[in-house]
Amino acid sequence: MDRLAAMRRYFLTRLAGAVPTLFIIVTLAFFLIRAAPGGPFDQEQTLPVEVMANLQKAYGLDQPVWTQYGHYVGALLHGDFGPSFRYKDFSVTELIGQGLPVTFELGSIALASALILGVLIGIFAALRHNRAGDYAAMSLAVVGVAIPSFVVLPFLGLLFGIYLHWLPVAGWEPASIRHLILPVVALALPPLAVIARLVRASMLEVLRSHYIRTAIAKGLPLRTVILRHALRPALLPVASYLAPAVASIMTGSLVVESIAGLPGIGRYMVQGALNRDYTLVMGMVIIYSALLIVMGLLVDLLYAWLDPRVRLDS
């Protein structure tokens, strides 16, 4: 109970400390976006000067940038991300509500697949150290690390969609597994490869420990030794990598969702940046930053659970 209470206090303390971090991110993103050349209505080249001035006034873009910042932060504190400049029939909150479930489903399945398969492949390679299975698994892992998602997805689409006609190349249907397979594979492959390499190296080190050798010498089955004694310490490097893995999947979803035509927040992020849609980009930056901060906190708690030597009360 004392350890659980310490973990709860630690989480709440770190969560409170994350608020200033998120505020700094919002501030920097707000001024960097407005410092970039152009504006959300610059592509409307046929608009008369009077109409352009009315649009600027309607969205408050004619005011000083510090005034715009104050209005935006005030609205943000009330949960209002503002209207989208380009998707005129939707607010940013509505666009996030439409895209976040798709991105969350895609990212969670990709992360779970990378974790499960990466751990299994890493254990398999460690148990067959310096044998054919080890070399084959690590060769595939190197390929997974070297090839980015935006190359893997078109290749998979060409192979399984165009040539074999097994899976759809792009598009989205709710609750359709067929439309998720290729994007999930493209997103999961890089973190899966890293996790497999981490688990292999860590498992080899753990298997050389004296207590593991003692357990094997006493006649315990290898499966029992792996699951009860070796797996938990071998997963410590994986716990440390989870936050970068989530960041990799989230940033990869920006490109994957655009290529696959998925209506997630990653595609809205890309379109908002191309269209200079200030409020849409800001909303996506806030969502991505908040998810990464919360994931970092959960990873710290997971690491403390895996390694009881970690102190959380200091």
C-alpha positions in Angstrom: 0.0 0.0 0.0 2.9 2.4 0.8 4.3 1.8 -2.7 1.0 2.3 -4.3 0.5 5.6 -2.4 3.9 6.7 -3.4 3.2 6.0 -7.0 -0.1 7.9 -6.8 1.6 10.9 -5.2 4.4 10.8 -7.8 1.9 10.7 -10.6 -0.1 13.6 -9.3 3.0 15.7 -8.6 4.4 15.1 -12.1 1.0 15.8 -13.6 0.9 19.1 -11.9 4.4 19.9 -13.1 3.3 19.0 -16.7 0.9 22.0 -16.8 3.7 24.6 -17.1 5.4 22.5 -19.7 2.2 22.4 -21.8 1.8 26.1 -21.3 5.3 26.7 -22.7 4.6 24.5 -25.7 1.4 26.4 -26.4 3.2 29.7 -26.2 6.1 28.7 -28.4 3.8 27.1 -31.0 1.5 30.1 -31.1 4.2 32.6 -31.9 6.2 30.3 -34.2 3.1 29.7 -36.4 2.5 33.4 -36.7 6.1 34.1 -37.4 6.0 31.9 -40.5 5.4 33.7 -43.8 1.8 33.9 -45.1 -1.5 33.6 -43.5 -4.7 31.4 -43.6 -6.3 33.5 -46.3 -3.4 34.2 -48.5 -4.4 31.5 -50.9 -7.7 33.3 -51.6 -6.1 35.4 -54.3 -9.4 36.3 -56.0 -10.8 38.0 -52.9 -11.1 41.8 -53.0 -9.2 43.8 -50.4 -12.4 44.7 -48.6 -13.4 41.1 -48.2 -9.9 40.1 -47.0 -10.0 42.9 -44.4 -13.4 41.7 -43.2 -12.1 38.1 -42.9 -9.1 39.3 -40.9 -11.3 41.3 -38.6 -13.9 38.5 -38.2 -11.1 36.1 -36.9 -9.3 38.7 -34.9 -6.2 38.6 -37.1 -6.1 42.4 -37.5 -5.3 42.7 -33.8 -1.7 42.8 -32.3 -0.3 39.3 -31.9 -0.1 39.6 -28.1 -3.8 40.5 -28.0 -4.5 37.4 -30.2 -2.5 35.3 -27.8 -4.4 36.5 -24.7 -7.7 35.8 -26.4 -6.6 32.4 -27.5 -5.3 31.3 -24.0 -8.5 32.7 -22.4 -10.6 30.6 -24.8 -8.4 27.6 -24.3 -8.9 27.7 -20.5 -12.6 27.2 -21.2 -12.0 24.2 -23.5 -12.5 26.2 -26.7 -9.9 25.5 -29.4 -11.5 28.1 -31.7 -12.9 27.9 -35.2 -11.0 26.3 -38.1 -10.0 28.9 -40.7 -10.2 26.5 -43.6 -12.9 24.0 -42.5 -15.5 26.7 -42.1 -18.4 24.5 -41.1 -16.4 22.9 -38.2 -14.7 24.1 -35.0 -11.3 22.7 -34.1 -12.9 20.8 -31.2 -15.3 19.1 -33.6 -12.4 18.1 -35.9 -10.5 16.7 -33.0 -13.6 14.7 -31.9 -13.9 13.2 -35.4 -10.2 12.4 -35.9 -8.9 11.4 -32.4 -10.8 8.1 -32.2 -9.3 7.0 -35.5 -5.8 8.0 -34.6 -6.2 6.4 -31.1 -7.4 3.1 -32.6 -4.6 3.1 -35.2 -1.9 4.0 -32.7 -3.0 1.7 -29.9 -3.2 -1.3 -32.2 0.2 -0.4 -33.7 1.8 0.0 -30.2 0.3 -3.2 -28.8 1.4 -5.1 -31.9 4.9 -3.7 -31.7 5.2 -4.6 -28.0 3.8 -8.1 -28.2 5.7 -9.2 -31.4 8.8 -7.3 -30.4 9.1 -9.0 -27.0 8.4 -12.4 -28.5 10.9 -12.0 -31.3 13.5 -10.6 -28.9 13.1 -13.6 -26.5 13.2 -16.0 -29.5 16.5 -14.5 -30.7 18.0 -14.5 -27.3 17.2 -18.2 -26.7 18.8 -19.0 -30.1 21.8 -16.8 -29.6 24.4 -16.9 -32.5 22.2 -19.4 -34.4 20.2 -19.1 -37.6 17.0 -18.0 -35.9 18.9 -15.2 -34.1 20.5 -14.0 -37.3 17.3 -14.0 -39.2 15.3 -12.2 -36.5 18.0 -9.4 -36.1 18.4 -9.0 -39.9 14.6 -8.3 -40.1 14.9 -5.9 -37.2 17.7 -4.0 -38.9 15.4 -3.7 -42.0 12.6 -2.5 -39.8 14.7 0.2 -38.2 16.2 1.4 -41.5 13.1 1.7 -43.6 10.7 4.5 -42.6 6.9 4.2 -42.5 6.3 6.4 -45.5 8.3 4.0 -47.6 6.8 0.8 -46.1 3.2 1.8 -46.6 3.3 2.5 -50.4 5.3 -0.7 -50.9 2.7 -2.7 -48.9 -0.1 -1.0 -50.8 1.5 -1.8 -54.1 2.1 -5.5 -53.2 -1.1 -6.4 -51.3 -3.5 -3.9 -52.8 -2.5 -3.4 -56.5 -0.9 -6.7 -57.4 -2.5 -9.2 -55.1 -5.9 -7.4 -54.4 -6.0 -8.7 -50.9 -6.3 -5.4 -48.9 -7.6 -1.9 -49.6 -4.8 0.6 -50.5 -6.5 3.6 -48.8 -9.8 4.7 -47.3 -11.5 4.1 -44.0 -14.5 2.2 -42.9 -15.5 2.1 -39.2 -14.8 -1.3 -37.5 -13.1 -2.6 -40.7 -10.0 -4.5 -39.9 -9.0 -4.8 -43.5 -8.5 -1.0 -43.8 -6.3 -1.0 -40.7 -3.9 -3.8 -41.5 -1.5 -1.9 -43.8 -1.3 1.3 -41.8 -0.8 -0.6 -38.6 2.0 -2.7 -40.1 3.7 0.5 -41.4 3.4 2.2 -38.1 4.4 -0.7 -35.9 7.4 -2.0 -37.9 10.0 0.6 -36.7 9.2 0.4 -32.9 8.8 -3.4 -33.2 12.3 -3.7 -34.6 13.8 -1.6 -31.8 11.9 -3.4 -29.1 13.1 -6.8 -30.5 16.7 -5.7 -30.4 16.3 -4.2 -26.9 14.7 -7.4 -25.5 17.3 -9.6 -27.1 20.2 -7.7 -25.6 18.6 -7.4 -22.2 17.4 -11.0 -22.1 21.0 -12.2 -22.9 22.3 -10.2 -20.1 19.7 -11.4 -17.6 20.2 -15.1 -18.7 23.9 -14.8 -17.7 23.0 -13.7 -14.2 23.8 -15.9 -11.3 20.3 -16.3 -10.0 19.1 -17.4 -13.5 21.9 -20.0 -13.7 21.0 -21.2 -10.2 17.3 -21.6 -11.2 18.2 -23.6 -14.3 20.7 -25.7 -12.3 18.0 -26.6 -9.8 16.0 -28.1 -12.6 13.3 -25.4 -13.2 11.8 -25.6 -16.7 13.1 -22.9 -19.1 9.6 -21.6 -19.6 9.2 -21.0 -15.9 12.6 -19.3 -15.6 11.8 -17.0 -18.5 8.3 -16.0 -17.4 8.8 -15.8 -13.6 12.4 -14.7 -13.2 14.0 -13.3 -16.4 11.2 -11.5 -18.3 10.5 -8.7 -15.8 14.1 -7.3 -15.5 14.6 -7.9 -19.3 11.6 -5.5 -20.0 13.2 -2.5 -18.2 14.9 -1.2 -21.4 11.5 -1.6 -23.2 9.8 0.5 -20.5 12.3 3.3 -21.1 11.7 3.1 -24.8 7.9 3.3 -24.6 7.7 7.1 -24.6 10.0 7.4 -27.7 8.0 4.5 -29.3 4.7 6.4 -28.8 6.3 9.6 -30.2 7.5 7.6 -33.2 4.0 6.1 -33.8 2.3 9.5 -33.4 4.7 11.3 -35.7 4.5 8.5 -38.2 0.7 8.7 -38.2 1.0 12.2 -39.6 2.3 10.7 -42.9 0.6 7.4 -42.8 -2.9 8.9 -42.3 -2.3 11.3 -45.2 -1.1 8.5 -47.5 -3.8 6.0 -46.5 -6.6 8.6 -46.5 -7.5 8.0 -42.9 -9.6 10.7 -41.2 -7.4 11.0 -38.1 -5.9 14.0 -36.4 -2.6 13.3 -38.2 -4.1 14.2 -41.6 -5.7 17.3 -40.1 -2.3 18.3 -38.7 -0.7 18.1 -42.2 -3.6 19.8 -43.9 -3.7 22.5 -41.3 0.0 23.2 -41.7 -0.3 23.3 -45.5 -3.3 25.7 -45.3 -1.8 27.8 -42.5 -4.9 27.1 -40.4 -3.6 28.5 -37.2 -6.2 27.2 -34.8 -6.3 23.7 -36.3 -2.5 23.4 -36.0 -2.5 24.7 -32.5 -5.3 22.2 -31.5 -3.3 19.3 -32.9 -0.1 20.4 -31.2 -1.8 20.6 -27.9 -3.4 17.2 -28.3 -0.1 15.5 -29.4 1.9 17.3 -26.6 -0.6 16.3 -23.9 -0.6 12.7 -25.0 3.2 12.5 -25.0 3.4 14.1 -21.5 0.8 11.7 -20.1 2.5 8.8 -21.7 5.8 9.9 -20.2 4.3 9.8 -16.8 2.8 6.4 -17.3 6.1 5.1 -18.5 7.8 6.3 -15.3 5.2 4.5 -13.2 5.6 1.3 -15.3 9.4 1.5 -14.8 8.9 1.9 -11.1 6.6 -1.2 -11.1 9.1 -3.3 -13.0 12.1 -2.2 -10.9 11.2 -2.0 -7.1 14.5 -0.3 -6.5 13.3 2.9 -8.0 12.3 5.4 -5.3 9.3 7.6 -6.0 9.0 9.3 -2.6 12.0 11.6 -3.1 
